[in-house]
């Protein structure tokens, strides 16, 4: 899914937002670069194509440590790029990529 990204500071001065407005906002460019790093974009693509059933499975697929991966997934979820589904009656969490393509709007 294509997600439109906006930087709040770019629109703060006049409050203008494009007609096809951003669906995901970042406070600064630095925040955007951190969240949408090459590694995180690859992680989103892996989730989209492999559709792992658990975070542990995604850790194996991505080569990331489960604890670091959990922090990354929570951060991506906070920005509306990932959904984390908890299995009924269990502890397992199924990660789902909501966004895999990005359009960054500049003024």
WOUR-V679935 format. One record per helix or strand. SS is the DSSP state (@ for helix, = for strand). FROM is the first residue (numbers start at 0). LEN is the number of residues. If there is no record, write none. Layout:
SS_FROM_LEN / SS_FROM_LEN
//
This chain:
=_1_6 / @_7_4 / =_23_3 / @_28_7 / @_37_13 / @_54_8 / @_65_13 / =_81_5 / =_92_5 / =_100_4
//
